[in-house]
Structures are given as structure tokens and as C-alpha cells.
């Protein structure tokens, strides 16, 4: 892609990548990696014509439970659930803008800002209590 001077990657992150998430720790850690990697590689390729974008949706209605309802997240379900079409449009827009961390939804942007000053240990406890064990 660099040799051609165009092309790109669109990565799928998650708001779970912003904090520890008990009972889905590996998922959250992988999403943190995707977000960090996207931001770093995007910076490495600025000016080459190669886009590295990452979409960061929150709770999205998917088929994770096999019935089209998505995974339940306890109190976090009240934050707002995005539809897949909304996330797909945001993903295309993020790629067009070459955005390394495009958070989907105003509610998720506010939650991200609210969580920044909170220590990870407290955030893990809050998220764990909100979601509960599987």
C-alpha cells in the first residue's frame, strides 16, 4: 500500500478497550491493543497515502447471543444501544477521515471523558458490578 501510495485498514475497536472489563478481560485487552496499534501505525503512515482508521463503538445490537439481542451488560445497557447500520456508517466515515479512534455516539464520548480521571482499579470494580458475572 505504501509503494502504491494508497490503501488502508479499518480496524474495529470497542469502548471496552478504554477500561478493564471483568469476565471479558481478554476481549477488553485485545480491543485496547487494536486501539493503541491503530493510533501508532496511523502516525507512522501519515503522508504516505495509506489510511489506518479505527472505529470505537460501544454497546451494539448484534447476534452474540444467537437470538439477535446481543450480550447483556447489566446497568450499561441503559447507556444506549447502537444499531449495526449506525456503526457501519460511522466506520465508513472514520475511514474517510483517517480517524485513528472514532468513538461512536455522543453518549460513549461522554462516558470516555468521565472515565479518564478514574483509577483503573475503581473502574474495574464499577464495570464488574454493572455487568455482573456471566
N, CA, C and O atoms as a GROMACS GRO file, in nm:
protein
  536
    1UNK      N    1   0.083  -0.120   0.000
    1UNK     CA    2   0.000   0.000   0.000
    1UNK      C    3   0.087   0.125   0.000
    1UNK      O    4   0.057   0.223  -0.068
    2UNK      N    5   0.194   0.121   0.078
    2UNK     CA    6   0.284   0.237   0.082
    2UNK      C    7   0.348   0.257  -0.054
    2UNK      O    8   0.359   0.370  -0.100
    3UNK      N    9   0.391   0.150  -0.120
    3UNK     CA   10   0.452   0.160  -0.252
    3UNK      C   11   0.354   0.217  -0.354
    3UNK      O   12   0.394   0.295  -0.441
    4UNK      N   13   0.226   0.179  -0.344
    4UNK     CA   14   0.123   0.229  -0.436
    4UNK      C   15   0.081   0.372  -0.403
    4UNK      O   16   0.031   0.444  -0.489
    5UNK      N   17   0.102   0.411  -0.276
    5UNK     CA   18   0.062   0.544  -0.232
    5UNK      C   19  -0.085   0.557  -0.197
    5UNK      O   20  -0.137   0.668  -0.184
    6UNK      N   21  -0.152   0.444  -0.180
    6UNK     CA   22  -0.292   0.447  -0.136
    6UNK      C   23  -0.333   0.310  -0.083
    6UNK      O   24  -0.268   0.208  -0.108
    7UNK      N   25  -0.442   0.311  -0.010
    7UNK     CA   26  -0.494   0.190   0.052
    7UNK      C   27  -0.518   0.218   0.198
    7UNK      O   28  -0.503   0.332   0.244
    8UNK      N   29  -0.553   0.117   0.272
    8UNK     CA   30  -0.574   0.140   0.414
    8UNK      C   31  -0.636   0.024   0.487
    8UNK      O   32  -0.673  -0.078   0.428
    9UNK      N   33  -0.646   0.041   0.617
    9UNK     CA   34  -0.705  -0.057   0.706
    9UNK      C   35  -0.812   0.012   0.789
    9UNK      O   36  -0.798   0.127   0.829
   10UNK      N   37  -0.919  -0.060   0.813
   10UNK     CA   38  -1.024  -0.014   0.903
   10UNK      C   39  -1.034  -0.118   1.014
   10UNK      O   40  -1.076  -0.231   0.991
   11UNK      N   41  -0.995  -0.078   1.135
   11UNK     CA   42  -0.995  -0.170   1.248
   11UNK      C   43  -1.118  -0.148   1.335
   11UNK      O   44  -1.171  -0.037   1.344
   12UNK      N   45  -1.162  -0.254   1.399
   12UNK     CA   46  -1.278  -0.250   1.486
   12UNK      C   47  -1.235  -0.257   1.632
   12UNK      O   48  -1.195  -0.363   1.681
   13UNK      N   49  -1.242  -0.143   1.699
   13UNK     CA   50  -1.212  -0.137   1.841
   13UNK      C   51  -1.340  -0.153   1.921
   13UNK      O   52  -1.439  -0.208   1.872
   14UNK      N   53  -1.338  -0.104   2.042
   14UNK     CA   54  -1.454  -0.108   2.130
   14UNK      C   55  -1.429  -0.015   2.247
   14UNK      O   56  -1.314   0.007   2.287
   15UNK      N   57  -1.536   0.041   2.302
   15UNK     CA   58  -1.520   0.121   2.423
   15UNK      C   59  -1.469   0.035   2.538
   15UNK      O   60  -1.419   0.088   2.637
   16UNK      N   61  -1.482  -0.096   2.527
   16UNK     CA   62  -1.426  -0.187   2.629
   16UNK      C   63  -1.275  -0.173   2.637
   16UNK      O   64  -1.216  -0.206   2.740
   17UNK      N   65  -1.212  -0.125   2.532
   17UNK     CA   66  -1.067  -0.106   2.531
   17UNK      C   67  -1.020   0.010   2.615
   17UNK      O   68  -0.899   0.028   2.633
   18UNK      N   69  -1.112   0.090   2.668
   18UNK     CA   70  -1.074   0.206   2.749
   18UNK      C   71  -1.062   0.175   2.898
   18UNK      O   72  -1.013   0.258   2.974
   19UNK      N   73  -1.107   0.058   2.941
   19UNK     CA   74  -1.103   0.024   3.083
   19UNK      C   75  -1.097  -0.127   3.101
   19UNK      O   76  -1.128  -0.202   3.009
   20UNK      N   77  -1.057  -0.172   3.221
   20UNK     CA   78  -1.060  -0.315   3.248
   20UNK      C   79  -1.206  -0.362   3.254
   20UNK      O   80  -1.291  -0.292   3.307
   21UNK      N   81  -1.233  -0.480   3.199
   21UNK     CA   82  -1.370  -0.533   3.198
   21UNK      C   83  -1.368  -0.675   3.255
   21UNK      O   84  -1.336  -0.770   3.184
   22UNK      N   85  -1.402  -0.688   3.384
   22UNK     CA   86  -1.406  -0.821   3.443
   22UNK      C   87  -1.499  -0.915   3.367
   22UNK      O   88  -1.603  -0.874   3.316
   23UNK      N   89  -1.461  -1.040   3.359
   23UNK     CA   90  -1.531  -1.150   3.292
   23UNK      C   91  -1.519  -1.145   3.141
   23UNK      O   92  -1.558  -1.241   3.074
   24UNK      N   93  -1.468  -1.039   3.085
   24UNK     CA   94  -1.432  -1.037   2.942
   24UNK      C   95  -1.298  -0.964   2.929
   24UNK      O   96  -1.279  -0.880   2.840
   25UNK      N   97  -1.206  -0.997   3.020
   25UNK     CA   98  -1.078  -0.929   3.026
   25UNK      C   99  -0.997  -0.943   2.897
   25UNK      O  100  -0.936  -0.847   2.852
   26UNK      N  101  -0.998  -1.061   2.838
   26UNK     CA  102  -0.921  -1.082   2.716
   26UNK      C  103  -0.978  -0.998   2.602
   26UNK      O  104  -0.902  -0.939   2.525
   27UNK      N  105  -1.110  -0.993   2.591
   27UNK     CA  106  -1.174  -0.911   2.488
   27UNK      C  107  -1.134  -0.765   2.506
   27UNK      O  108  -1.092  -0.700   2.409
   28UNK      N  109  -1.147  -0.712   2.628
   28UNK     CA  110  -1.114  -0.571   2.652
   28UNK      C  111  -0.967  -0.543   2.624
   28UNK      O  112  -0.933  -0.441   2.565
   29UNK      N  113  -0.880  -0.634   2.666
   29UNK     CA  114  -0.737  -0.615   2.642
   29UNK      C  115  -0.704  -0.616   2.493
   29UNK      O  116  -0.621  -0.537   2.447
   30UNK      N  117  -0.767  -0.704   2.418
   30UNK     CA  118  -0.746  -0.710   2.273
   30UNK      C  119  -0.794  -0.581   2.206
   30UNK      O  120  -0.730  -0.530   2.114
   31UNK      N  121  -0.906  -0.528   2.253
   31UNK     CA  122  -0.958  -0.404   2.196
   31UNK      C  123  -0.868  -0.285   2.232
   31UNK      O  124  -0.854  -0.192   2.154
   32UNK      N  125  -0.807  -0.289   2.352
   32UNK     CA  126  -0.710  -0.185   2.389
   32UNK      C  127  -0.589  -0.192   2.295
   32UNK      O  128  -0.536  -0.089   2.253
   33UNK      N  129  -0.546  -0.314   2.263
   33UNK     CA  130  -0.435  -0.332   2.169
   33UNK      C  131  -0.471  -0.275   2.032
   33UNK      O  132  -0.393  -0.202   1.972
   34UNK      N  133  -0.589  -0.310   1.982
   34UNK     CA  134  -0.633  -0.264   1.849
   34UNK      C  135  -0.633  -0.111   1.844
   34UNK      O  136  -0.588  -0.052   1.746
   35UNK      N  137  -0.684  -0.049   1.947
   35UNK     CA  138  -0.690   0.097   1.952
   35UNK      C  139  -0.549   0.158   1.954
   35UNK      O  140  -0.520   0.249   1.877
   36UNK      N  141  -0.464   0.108   2.042
   36UNK     CA  142  -0.327   0.160   2.052
   36UNK      C  143  -0.249   0.136   1.922
   36UNK      O  144  -0.179   0.225   1.873
   37UNK      N  145  -0.261   0.016   1.869
   37UNK     CA  146  -0.190  -0.019   1.745
   37UNK      C  147  -0.236   0.071   1.630
   37UNK      O  148  -0.154   0.120   1.553
   38UNK      N  149  -0.366   0.092   1.620
   38UNK     CA  150  -0.420   0.176   1.512
   38UNK      C  151  -0.366   0.317   1.521
   38UNK      O  152  -0.329   0.376   1.419
   39UNK      N  153  -0.362   0.372   1.641
   39UNK     CA  154  -0.314   0.509   1.658
   39UNK      C  155  -0.165   0.519   1.624
   39UNK      O  156  -0.123   0.615   1.559
   40UNK      N  157  -0.087   0.422   1.667
   40UNK     CA  158   0.057   0.425   1.641
   40UNK      C  159   0.089   0.405   1.493
   40UNK      O  160   0.169   0.480   1.436
   41UNK      N  161   0.027   0.306   1.431
   41UNK     CA  162   0.056   0.278   1.290
   41UNK      C  163   0.002   0.389   1.200
   41UNK      O  164   0.064   0.420   1.098
   42UNK      N  165  -0.110   0.449   1.236
   42UNK     CA  166  -0.161   0.564   1.161
   42UNK      C  167  -0.056   0.675   1.159
   42UNK      O  168  -0.029   0.734   1.054
   43UNK      N  169   0.001   0.703   1.276
   43UNK     CA  170   0.102   0.809   1.285
   43UNK      C  171   0.224   0.776   1.199
   43UNK      O  172   0.279   0.864   1.133
   44UNK      N  173   0.264   0.649   1.199
   44UNK     CA  174   0.378   0.606   1.118
   44UNK      C  175   0.355   0.625   0.969
   44UNK      O  176   0.451   0.642   0.893
   45UNK      N  177   0.229   0.623   0.925
   45UNK     CA  178   0.198   0.627   0.783
   45UNK      C  179   0.138   0.759   0.734
   45UNK      O  180   0.093   0.768   0.620
   46UNK      N  181   0.138   0.861   0.820
   46UNK     CA  182   0.088   0.991   0.775
   46UNK      C  183   0.172   1.039   0.657
   46UNK      O  184   0.295   1.029   0.658
   47UNK      N  185   0.106   1.089   0.557
   47UNK     CA  186   0.176   1.140   0.439
   47UNK      C  187   0.211   1.036   0.335
   47UNK      O  188   0.268   1.070   0.231
   48UNK      N  189   0.177   0.909   0.359
   48UNK     CA  190   0.209   0.804   0.262
   48UNK      C  191   0.092   0.772   0.170
   48UNK      O  192   0.108   0.700   0.072
   49UNK      N  193  -0.027   0.826   0.202
   49UNK     CA  194  -0.147   0.793   0.127
   49UNK      C  195  -0.219   0.671   0.182
   49UNK      O  196  -0.324   0.633   0.130
   50UNK      N  197  -0.164   0.609   0.286
   50UNK     CA  198  -0.224   0.491   0.347
   50UNK      C  199  -0.302   0.535   0.471
   50UNK      O  200  -0.250   0.604   0.558
   51UNK      N  201  -0.427   0.493   0.477
   51UNK     CA  202  -0.513   0.526   0.591
   51UNK      C  203  -0.513   0.410   0.690
   51UNK      O  204  -0.517   0.293   0.651
   52UNK      N  205  -0.509   0.444   0.818
   52UNK     CA  206  -0.525   0.346   0.924
   52UNK      C  207  -0.630   0.404   1.017
   52UNK      O  208  -0.602   0.495   1.095
   53UNK      N  209  -0.750   0.353   1.009
   53UNK     CA  210  -0.861   0.406   1.088
   53UNK      C  211  -0.910   0.300   1.186
   53UNK      O  212  -0.896   0.180   1.163
   54UNK      N  213  -0.967   0.347   1.295
   54UNK     CA  214  -1.022   0.256   1.396
   54UNK      C  215  -1.155   0.312   1.444
   54UNK      O  216  -1.163   0.426   1.490
   55UNK      N  217  -1.258   0.232   1.434
   55UNK     CA  218  -1.390   0.268   1.485
   55UNK      C  219  -1.402   0.213   1.627
   55UNK      O  220  -1.357   0.102   1.656
   56UNK      N  221  -1.461   0.292   1.716
   56UNK     CA  222  -1.472   0.253   1.856
   56UNK      C  223  -1.619   0.261   1.899
   56UNK      O  224  -1.661   0.360   1.958
   57UNK      N  225  -1.696   0.156   1.868
   57UNK     CA  226  -1.836   0.157   1.909
   57UNK      C  227  -1.851   0.111   2.054
   57UNK      O  228  -1.762   0.048   2.111
   58UNK      N  229  -1.964   0.145   2.110
   58UNK     CA  230  -2.000   0.093   2.242
   58UNK      C  231  -2.092  -0.025   2.223
   58UNK      O  232  -2.073  -0.108   2.134
   59UNK      N  233  -2.193  -0.032   2.307
   59UNK     CA  234  -2.287  -0.143   2.301
   59UNK      C  235  -2.362  -0.137   2.168
   59UNK      O  236  -2.421  -0.035   2.134
   60UNK      N  237  -2.359  -0.246   2.096
   60UNK     CA  238  -2.422  -0.255   1.964
   60UNK      C  239  -2.509  -0.379   1.959
   60UNK      O  240  -2.469  -0.486   2.004
   61UNK      N  241  -2.628  -0.363   1.904
   61UNK     CA  242  -2.718  -0.477   1.892
   61UNK      C  243  -2.663  -0.573   1.787
   61UNK      O  244  -2.662  -0.543   1.667
   62UNK      N  245  -2.616  -0.688   1.834
   62UNK     CA  246  -2.556  -0.788   1.745
   62UNK      C  247  -2.623  -0.923   1.768
   62UNK      O  248  -2.725  -0.932   1.837
   63UNK      N  249  -2.566  -1.025   1.711
   63UNK     CA  250  -2.619  -1.160   1.725
   63UNK      C  251  -2.530  -1.243   1.818
   63UNK      O  252  -2.521  -1.365   1.802
   64UNK      N  253  -2.463  -1.180   1.914
   64UNK     CA  254  -2.373  -1.252   2.003
   64UNK      C  255  -2.441  -1.364   2.079
   64UNK      O  256  -2.380  -1.467   2.106
   65UNK      N  257  -2.567  -1.344   2.115
   65UNK     CA  258  -2.635  -1.447   2.193
   65UNK      C  259  -2.710  -1.546   2.103
   65UNK      O  260  -2.779  -1.634   2.154
   66UNK      N  261  -2.697  -1.533   1.972
   66UNK     CA  262  -2.762  -1.624   1.878
   66UNK      C  263  -2.908  -1.592   1.852
   66UNK      O  264  -2.973  -1.658   1.771
   67UNK      N  265  -2.961  -1.491   1.922
   67UNK     CA  266  -3.102  -1.454   1.905
   67UNK      C  267  -3.119  -1.310   1.858
   67UNK      O  268  -3.230  -1.259   1.856
   68UNK      N  269  -3.008  -1.245   1.821
   68UNK     CA  270  -3.017  -1.108   1.770
   68UNK      C  271  -3.028  -1.001   1.876
   68UNK      O  272  -3.046  -0.884   1.843
   69UNK      N  273  -3.018  -1.038   2.003
   69UNK     CA  274  -3.033  -0.939   2.110
   69UNK      C  275  -2.902  -0.884   2.160
   69UNK      O  276  -2.900  -0.778   2.223
   70UNK      N  277  -2.793  -0.952   2.133
   70UNK     CA  278  -2.663  -0.908   2.182
   70UNK      C  279  -2.640  -0.956   2.324
   70UNK      O  280  -2.729  -1.012   2.388
   71UNK      N  281  -2.521  -0.934   2.372
   71UNK     CA  282  -2.482  -0.973   2.507
   71UNK      C  283  -2.542  -0.873   2.606
   71UNK      O  284  -2.540  -0.753   2.581
   72UNK      N  285  -2.594  -0.921   2.717
   72UNK     CA  286  -2.645  -0.829   2.819
   72UNK      C  287  -2.528  -0.773   2.898
   72UNK      O  288  -2.429  -0.842   2.922
   73UNK      N  289  -2.540  -0.649   2.938
   73UNK     CA  290  -2.431  -0.580   3.008
   73UNK      C  291  -2.479  -0.512   3.136
   73UNK      O  292  -2.415  -0.419   3.184
   74UNK      N  293  -2.589  -0.558   3.191
   74UNK     CA  294  -2.638  -0.503   3.317
   74UNK      C  295  -2.677  -0.357   3.304
   74UNK      O  296  -2.746  -0.318   3.209
   75UNK      N  297  -2.632  -0.277   3.399
   75UNK     CA  298  -2.665  -0.134   3.400
   75UNK      C  299  -2.616  -0.062   3.275
   75UNK      O  300  -2.673   0.040   3.235
   76UNK      N  301  -2.510  -0.114   3.214
   76UNK     CA  302  -2.454  -0.048   3.096
   76UNK      C  303  -2.549  -0.051   2.977
   76UNK      O  304  -2.533   0.027   2.883
   77UNK      N  305  -2.649  -0.140   2.979
   77UNK     CA  306  -2.748  -0.143   2.871
   77UNK      C  307  -2.827  -0.012   2.864
   77UNK      O  308  -2.883   0.022   2.759
   78UNK      N  309  -2.833   0.060   2.976
   78UNK     CA  310  -2.909   0.185   2.979
   78UNK      C  311  -2.833   0.303   2.918
   78UNK      O  312  -2.890   0.411   2.900
   79UNK      N  313  -2.706   0.284   2.885
   79UNK     CA  314  -2.626   0.389   2.823
   79UNK      C  315  -2.678   0.418   2.682
   79UNK      O  316  -2.672   0.532   2.636
   80UNK      N  317  -2.729   0.318   2.616
   80UNK     CA  318  -2.776   0.332   2.479
   80UNK      C  319  -2.716   0.222   2.395
   80UNK      O  320  -2.596   0.193   2.404
   81UNK      N  321  -2.798   0.162   2.314
   81UNK     CA  322  -2.752   0.053   2.228
   81UNK      C  323  -2.759   0.099   2.083
   81UNK      O  324  -2.864   0.143   2.035
   82UNK      N  325  -2.646   0.088   2.014
   82UNK     CA  326  -2.639   0.130   1.874
   82UNK      C  327  -2.688   0.018   1.783
   82UNK      O  328  -2.676  -0.100   1.815
   83UNK      N  329  -2.742   0.057   1.670
   83UNK     CA  330  -2.781  -0.038   1.566
   83UNK      C  331  -2.660  -0.062   1.476
   83UNK      O  332  -2.574   0.026   1.461
   84UNK      N  333  -2.653  -0.180   1.418
   84UNK     CA  334  -2.538  -0.214   1.334
   84UNK      C  335  -2.522  -0.120   1.216
   84UNK      O  336  -2.409  -0.088   1.178
   85UNK      N  337  -2.631  -0.074   1.157
   85UNK     CA  338  -2.622   0.018   1.042
   85UNK      C  339  -2.558   0.150   1.084
   85UNK      O  340  -2.482   0.209   1.007
   86UNK      N  341  -2.589   0.196   1.203
   86UNK     CA  342  -2.531   0.320   1.255
   86UNK      C  343  -2.379   0.304   1.273
   86UNK      O  344  -2.303   0.395   1.239
   87UNK      N  345  -2.337   0.191   1.326
   87UNK     CA  346  -2.195   0.166   1.348
   87UNK      C  347  -2.123   0.151   1.213
   87UNK      O  348  -2.011   0.199   1.197
   88UNK      N  349  -2.186   0.084   1.118
   88UNK     CA  350  -2.126   0.066   0.985
   88UNK      C  351  -2.105   0.202   0.917
   88UNK      O  352  -1.999   0.225   0.858
   89UNK      N  353  -2.204   0.291   0.926
   89UNK     CA  354  -2.189   0.425   0.866
   89UNK      C  355  -2.076   0.501   0.935
   89UNK      O  356  -1.995   0.565   0.868
   90UNK      N  357  -2.071   0.494   1.067
   90UNK     CA  358  -1.964   0.561   1.141
   90UNK      C  359  -1.827   0.505   1.102
   90UNK      O  360  -1.729   0.578   1.097
   91UNK      N  361  -1.821   0.375   1.074
   91UNK     CA  362  -1.695   0.312   1.035
   91UNK      C  363  -1.648   0.365   0.900
   91UNK      O  364  -1.530   0.397   0.884
   92UNK      N  365  -1.738   0.376   0.805
   92UNK     CA  366  -1.701   0.429   0.673
   92UNK      C  367  -1.656   0.575   0.686
   92UNK      O  368  -1.558   0.617   0.625
   93UNK      N  369  -1.729   0.651   0.767
   93UNK     CA  370  -1.692   0.791   0.789
   93UNK      C  371  -1.554   0.802   0.855
   93UNK      O  372  -1.474   0.888   0.817
   94UNK      N  373  -1.525   0.716   0.952
   94UNK     CA  374  -1.395   0.716   1.020
   94UNK      C  375  -1.284   0.685   0.920
   94UNK      O  376  -1.177   0.746   0.924
   95UNK      N  377  -1.308   0.589   0.831
   95UNK     CA  378  -1.208   0.555   0.731
   95UNK      C  379  -1.184   0.672   0.637
   95UNK      O  380  -1.070   0.704   0.603
   96UNK      N  381  -1.291   0.737   0.595
   96UNK     CA  382  -1.278   0.852   0.504
   96UNK      C  383  -1.199   0.965   0.570
   96UNK      O  384  -1.124   1.036   0.502
   97UNK      N  385  -1.216   0.982   0.701
   97UNK     CA  386  -1.146   1.088   0.774
   97UNK      C  387  -1.007   1.043   0.822
   97UNK      O  388  -0.932   1.124   0.876
   98UNK      N  389  -0.974   0.915   0.804
   98UNK     CA  390  -0.849   0.858   0.854
   98UNK      C  391  -0.838   0.879   1.004
   98UNK      O  392  -0.734   0.920   1.056
   99UNK      N  393  -0.948   0.851   1.074
   99UNK     CA  394  -0.954   0.871   1.219
   99UNK      C  395  -0.901   0.749   1.292
   99UNK      O  396  -0.948   0.637   1.269
  100UNK      N  397  -0.805   0.769   1.378
  100UNK     CA  398  -0.743   0.657   1.449
  100UNK      C  399  -0.824   0.609   1.569
  100UNK      O  400  -0.795   0.504   1.624
  101UNK      N  401  -0.925   0.686   1.609
  101UNK     CA  402  -1.004   0.646   1.726
  101UNK      C  403  -1.139   0.716   1.722
  101UNK      O  404  -1.165   0.806   1.802
  102UNK      N  405  -1.224   0.677   1.631
  102UNK     CA  406  -1.355   0.740   1.614
  102UNK      C  407  -1.456   0.672   1.706
  102UNK      O  408  -1.502   0.561   1.677
  103UNK      N  409  -1.489   0.738   1.816
  103UNK     CA  410  -1.586   0.683   1.911
  103UNK      C  411  -1.726   0.708   1.857
  103UNK      O  412  -1.759   0.819   1.818
  104UNK      N  413  -1.807   0.603   1.855
  104UNK     CA  414  -1.943   0.611   1.802
  104UNK      C  415  -2.038   0.657   1.913
  104UNK      O  416  -2.043   0.595   2.019
  105UNK      N  417  -2.111   0.761   1.888
  105UNK     CA  418  -2.215   0.806   1.979
  105UNK      C  419  -2.169   0.907   2.082
  105UNK      O  420  -2.064   0.893   2.145
  106UNK      N  421  -2.250   1.010   2.098
  106UNK     CA  422  -2.222   1.116   2.195
  106UNK      C  423  -2.215   1.058   2.336
  106UNK      O  424  -2.131   1.098   2.416
  107UNK      N  425  -2.304   0.963   2.366
  107UNK     CA  426  -2.305   0.902   2.499
  107UNK      C  427  -2.172   0.834   2.530
  107UNK      O  428  -2.122   0.845   2.642
  108UNK      N  429  -2.116   0.764   2.434
  108UNK     CA  430  -1.988   0.696   2.455
  108UNK      C  431  -1.873   0.795   2.467
  108UNK      O  432  -1.778   0.770   2.542
  109UNK      N  433  -1.880   0.906   2.396
  109UNK     CA  434  -1.777   1.010   2.408
  109UNK      C  435  -1.780   1.070   2.548
  109UNK      O  436  -1.675   1.093   2.608
  110UNK      N  437  -1.900   1.095   2.601
  110UNK     CA  438  -1.912   1.148   2.737
  110UNK      C  439  -1.862   1.047   2.840
  110UNK      O  440  -1.790   1.084   2.934
  111UNK      N  441  -1.898   0.921   2.823
  111UNK     CA  442  -1.851   0.819   2.917
  111UNK      C  443  -1.699   0.807   2.914
  111UNK      O  444  -1.637   0.786   3.018
  112UNK      N  445  -1.641   0.820   2.798
  112UNK     CA  446  -1.495   0.814   2.786
  112UNK      C  447  -1.431   0.928   2.863
  112UNK      O  448  -1.335   0.907   2.938
  113UNK      N  449  -1.483   1.048   2.847
  113UNK     CA  450  -1.428   1.164   2.919
  113UNK      C  451  -1.449   1.150   3.069
  113UNK      O  452  -1.360   1.184   3.147
  114UNK      N  453  -1.564   1.101   3.110
  114UNK     CA  454  -1.594   1.085   3.252
  114UNK      C  455  -1.503   0.981   3.317
  114UNK      O  456  -1.469   0.993   3.434
  115UNK      N  457  -1.462   0.880   3.241
  115UNK     CA  458  -1.380   0.774   3.296
  115UNK      C  459  -1.232   0.802   3.301
  115UNK      O  460  -1.159   0.728   3.366
  116UNK      N  461  -1.186   0.907   3.233
  116UNK     CA  462  -1.042   0.934   3.225
  116UNK      C  463  -0.977   0.954   3.362
  116UNK      O  464  -0.872   0.896   3.388
  117UNK      N  465  -1.035   1.035   3.452
  117UNK     CA  466  -0.966   1.058   3.581
  117UNK      C  467  -0.984   0.947   3.684
  117UNK      O  468  -0.927   0.955   3.793
  118UNK      N  469  -1.062   0.844   3.652
  118UNK     CA  470  -1.090   0.738   3.748
  118UNK      C  471  -0.981   0.631   3.742
  118UNK      O  472  -0.950   0.581   3.634
  119UNK      N  473  -0.922   0.596   3.857
  119UNK     CA  474  -0.819   0.491   3.856
  119UNK      C  475  -0.875   0.359   3.801
  119UNK      O  476  -0.992   0.327   3.818
  120UNK      N  477  -0.789   0.283   3.735
  120UNK     CA  478  -0.831   0.158   3.670
  120UNK      C  479  -0.891   0.060   3.770
  120UNK      O  480  -0.984  -0.012   3.736
  121UNK      N  481  -0.839   0.055   3.892
  121UNK     CA  482  -0.892  -0.040   3.990
  121UNK      C  483  -1.036  -0.006   4.028
  121UNK      O  484  -1.117  -0.097   4.047
  122UNK      N  485  -1.067   0.120   4.038
  122UNK     CA  486  -1.204   0.161   4.069
  122UNK      C  487  -1.294   0.137   3.948
  122UNK      O  488  -1.408   0.092   3.963
  123UNK      N  489  -1.243   0.167   3.829
  123UNK     CA  490  -1.321   0.144   3.708
  123UNK      C  491  -1.352  -0.005   3.691
  123UNK      O  492  -1.464  -0.041   3.654
  124UNK      N  493  -1.255  -0.091   3.718
  124UNK     CA  494  -1.277  -0.235   3.708
  124UNK      C  495  -1.387  -0.279   3.804
  124UNK      O  496  -1.472  -0.361   3.769
  125UNK      N  497  -1.385  -0.225   3.925
  125UNK     CA  498  -1.488  -0.261   4.023
  125UNK      C  499  -1.625  -0.214   3.975
  125UNK      O  500  -1.723  -0.290   3.982
  126UNK      N  501  -1.634  -0.091   3.926
  126UNK     CA  502  -1.761  -0.036   3.877
  126UNK      C  503  -1.814  -0.118   3.760
  126UNK      O  504  -1.931  -0.156   3.757
  127UNK      N  505  -1.728  -0.144   3.663
  127UNK     CA  506  -1.773  -0.220   3.545
  127UNK      C  507  -1.813  -0.362   3.586
  127UNK      O  508  -1.913  -0.414   3.537
  128UNK      N  509  -1.736  -0.423   3.675
  128UNK     CA  510  -1.769  -0.556   3.722
  128UNK      C  511  -1.904  -0.561   3.792
  128UNK      O  512  -1.982  -0.654   3.770
  129UNK      N  513  -1.931  -0.462   3.876
  129UNK     CA  514  -2.061  -0.456   3.945
  129UNK      C  515  -2.175  -0.427   3.847
  129UNK      O  516  -2.284  -0.480   3.861
  130UNK      N  517  -2.148  -0.343   3.748
  130UNK     CA  518  -2.252  -0.309   3.649
  130UNK      C  519  -2.290  -0.428   3.564
  130UNK      O  520  -2.408  -0.450   3.537
  131UNK      N  521  -2.191  -0.504   3.523
  131UNK     CA  522  -2.216  -0.619   3.435
  131UNK      C  523  -2.255  -0.743   3.513
  131UNK      O  524  -2.344  -0.818   3.471
  132UNK      N  525  -2.189  -0.766   3.623
  132UNK     CA  526  -2.210  -0.889   3.698
  132UNK      C  527  -2.141  -1.005   3.629
  132UNK      O  528  -2.104  -0.996   3.512
  133UNK      N  529  -2.124  -1.116   3.702
  133UNK     CA  530  -2.061  -1.234   3.641
  133UNK      C  531  -2.151  -1.296   3.536
  133UNK      O  532  -2.273  -1.275   3.536
  134UNK      N  533  -2.091  -1.372   3.445
  134UNK     CA  534  -2.173  -1.436   3.340
  134UNK      C  535  -2.271  -1.537   3.397
  134UNK      O  536  -2.347  -1.598   3.322
   0.00000   0.00000   0.00000
